Amino acid sequence: MTDPNATDDVEGSNRSRPTTRRSLLTSGAAVAVSTGIGTVGTVSARADDPCPSSPTEDPSEEAPTTPDEDNQDPPRRESLTLQSNTAYETEVFITDAARPGPTAMVVGGMDGNEQAGIEAASRISKWKPERGTLVVLPEADAVAVDQRTYNSPRGNLNRQFPANRTPTTPLARELWNLITEIDPTVVIDFHSSKGIWGSDLGPDGYGQAIYPSAVGNSRRIAADTAEFMNDEYVDGAYPSAYRVTVGNTLRGNKPKLMHKVAGDLERPGYLTEVTRYDTSLATRIEWTTAMGARLLRAHGIR
Ligand SMILES: [Zn+2]
């Protein structure tokens, strides 16, 4: 469960962002990079994507492979480790498609008892995008995940990212260094909540909502994703209280990861919440994965 921002919902300014493909793989990352773990196949792009985000692509950033659009080189997959040789040690999976595109960061396990986001991120870490770079951290707070607790002994990881200041723990600092290093076009953070945002059904909570950062078209993309979720997963199968809505806009005034993405990085980002109220873990994983996929596609990762 998270505690997204209060009541403002004004969209931020539009910004264009450069493509940063392979920036992590080619730069001297501040984190230890392990050996590659093999190559994987490709998936097909679909033609019906609204693609509301069109980042520029700088040909000079192309890898020294063929620029042919028909190139079918498999994506490269690597991993790196945060907090090596500590109890908080956790893996980040990086899949770099053959075709250039935006870089997306996907995070699960900020709160260790929110299994759906951990599993959804783990599944997404195995995806084989045809375009772009996918950086996935399934178990952000590995100690809390191991204990299946909201907090770890260092407290709640999602209270350690004050805007305009250095994150307050070693794990938070290393995660933030990674994010600034990969320079993502979009950041997605998966959560689940005991309740439903804005509903009298069940306990109070933040579920069934997407909370966008105050940057670019994030709020419109969140609304499109909510509509998609309702059409495909909720309407006709669950009470109307379960309809996915757009939550408050996150803009950097709380010490949470997505607030810092909005406030410091000034990037599109989404904190997603599904509800644990009378839902199965399998359903929550399905919903979270579908929301992630839709948001990634909207930002050009496919
Ligand atoms: Zn949470």
Boltz pocket constraint, residues with backbone or C-beta under 6 A from the ligand:
constraints:
  - pocket:
      binder: B
      contacts: [[A, 1], [A, 2], [A, 111], [A, 114], [A, 190], [A, 191], [A, 192]]
      max_distance: 6.0
